[in-house]
Amino acid sequence: MTDLKLKKITIIGLGLLGSSLARVIKERNIADEVTGFDISEAVRARAEEIGLCDHVEADIVKSVADADLVIMAIPVGVCGAAAKQFINTMKAGAILSDVGSVKAAVMKQIEPILPDHVHFIAAHPIAGTEQSGPDAGFATLFDGRWTVITPSENVNAEKLKLLEKFWHDCGSDVEIMDAEHHDKVLAITSHIPHLIAYNIVGTAADVEEVTQSEVIKYSAGGFRDFTRLAASNPTMWRDVFLNNKEAVLEMLGRFSEDLTALQRAIRWGDGEALYKSFERTRDIRTALIDAGQETGKPNFGRDKPPAENE
Amino acid sequence: MTDLKLKKITIIGLGLLGSSLARVIKERNIADEVTGFDISEAVRARAEEIGLCDHVEADIVKSVADADLVIMAIPVGVCGAAAKQFINTMKAGAILSDVGSVKAAVMKQIEPILPDHVHFIAAHPIAGTEQSGPDAGFATLFDGRWTVITPSENVNAEKLKLLEKFWHDCGSDVEIMDAEHHDKVLAITSHIPHLIAYNIVGTAADVEEVTQSEVIKYSAGGFRDFTRLAASNPTMWRDVFLNNKEAVLEMLGRFSEDLTALQRAIRWGDGEALYKSFERTRDIRTALIDAGQETGKPNFGRDKPPAENE
């Protein structure tokens, strides 16, 4: 295949990620046609209403007909079951991909059912918000973010190039990585952060001596930051943890070990140990800001900041 | 004292909180005169340069002379030692207060050295950013936030009213609370969030299989949210943990217990337990947004959001 132009792209799942993809493909004319499928009738109706795609299909098999690229933007636990329904009817030479936050488990689901005429290449755009659904997406979601592609060893080089170009067209930088390594990196940069955010919001809700109203009123002391991640899609995150068990448990073990050391320093009044731990973390934020992955505005810029920071 | 007008306010410590106070006092004309003291010569020089206060004093005793209200905006561990230097020379009837995130320990430091002619009333404005120093402050920092005042039992009602009025003038809502209860509430809404933010940023820095550059590149997956709190002033936070040991250890115990339950659910593949935990936390964020304590914009509004959310 020498023609790098995509004619038709099908998006399976029109939530935050899927609807952002549909928007950016249309806005930047990345393909001639974008078709969307969603299992929910309400989501399909909403997608029609807001003109998200050129076509919205209620039948998953029909939705992938003639598509050069099919992207599954659905929870990682159901990728295999979804693909099983349509994978054999895909166009010869077409690419199947996904956007899931776990890569090894998704590849394990797809590989046994993959017909010779379809190229499966797993991918993960590291971008998102805490919001869900077809209205939550926006075309600039991937701008300046990284998409990690985790091809199998026998990947077709031209199809890989095509998928890389697609993500570049969506505004994203691309990195090629081994799936197992991806899953470890994401365990510490994304999965554990979500787990402890969900956890502390749950813990705060359960403290008997502190009322819900107090938690809300005084959340600007730090707690509110965690409520963002803890507002993320529960189905998606359940599936992430069930499908990246090993790496998550390993990183969680490290996190808890480190936390126990801080706890011990507090119990024994070891101010020097606490200071040492707290002082080395500021540089990482500076590096994130310098790398364009974070805003330098105080409080993420959310509270009426000083005029000179506007 | 029937006159509720403050003539002179002295701010001890010109960091984020102290410099925000100086700015709001001047901008909103809350007192006729604001004098600042800081132990650091560089900070004093900078305060002079940017015209933060009417007077900057290098001598702490001179700085409080004739002040109606003296506010310590310094780490909670040094409030007693600082006050000891000037408390006896304060004007008769003057109020001494603070802004520390721990209240019982500060009251315990001040009460044994408190002369009869001074009124000590502890307070805590629950507002801040991750930035430090005299340039980080801004006049609107306290707008729409809560200040908790934790008076002792024998507080002078008029002086309390004066301090309440002061914080209202600064833009803050005021709540009166018992110091021990304050310390429990803040342990869960502020101290534990900071501790686990510092902890995960440290853990991520130490994982051998994942490079620092990978942590930075892929931080938009969630990790970056935690780097904000982990960029906070290390001296201030060391003192908070050393001075609110009991409440912090209790809340940390609850947090770890809950986290162990999630860990177990992941290990045993209990998707239902995970889903249940993740689904109940979204409402808390909605409540925070409704209470005006958080922005409703996706990603705190920091990433080029969709036009309709601007």
Interface residues (C-beta under 8 A of the other chain):
Chain A: G77 S101 I126 A127 G128 T129 E130 Q131 A136 F138 T140 L141 D143 R145 W146 V148 E175 H181 K184 V185 L186 I188 T189 S190 H191 I192 P193 H194 L195 I196 A197 Y198 N199 I200 V201 G202 T203 A204 A205 D206 V207 E209 V210 Q212 E214 V215 I216 K217 Y218 S219 A220 G221 G222 F223 R224 D225 F226 T227 R228 L229 A230 A231 S232 P234 T235 W237 R238 D239 F241 L242 K245 V248 L249 M251 L252 R254 F255 S256 D258 L259 L262 Q263 A265 I266 R267 G269 G271 L274 Y275 S277 F278 E279 R280 T281 R282 I284 R285 T286 A287 L288 A291 Q293 E294 T295 K297 P298 N299 F300 G301 R302 D303 K304 P305 P306
Chain B: G77 S101 I126 A127 G128 T129 E130 Q131 A136 F138 T140 L141 D143 R145 W146 V148 E175 H181 K184 V185 L186 I188 T189 S190 H191 I192 P193 H194 L195 I196 A197 Y198 N199 I200 V201 G202 T203 A204 A205 D206 V207 E209 V210 Q212 E214 V215 I216 K217 Y218 S219 A220 G221 G222 F223 R224 D225 F226 T227 R228 L229 A230 A231 S232 P234 T235 W237 R238 D239 F241 L242 K245 V248 L249 M251 L252 R254 F255 S256 D258 L259 L262 Q263 A265 I266 R267 G269 G271 L274 Y275 S277 F278 E279 R280 T281 R282 I284 R285 T286 A287 L288 A291 Q293 E294 T295 K297 P298 N299 F300 G301 R302 D303 K304 P305 P306
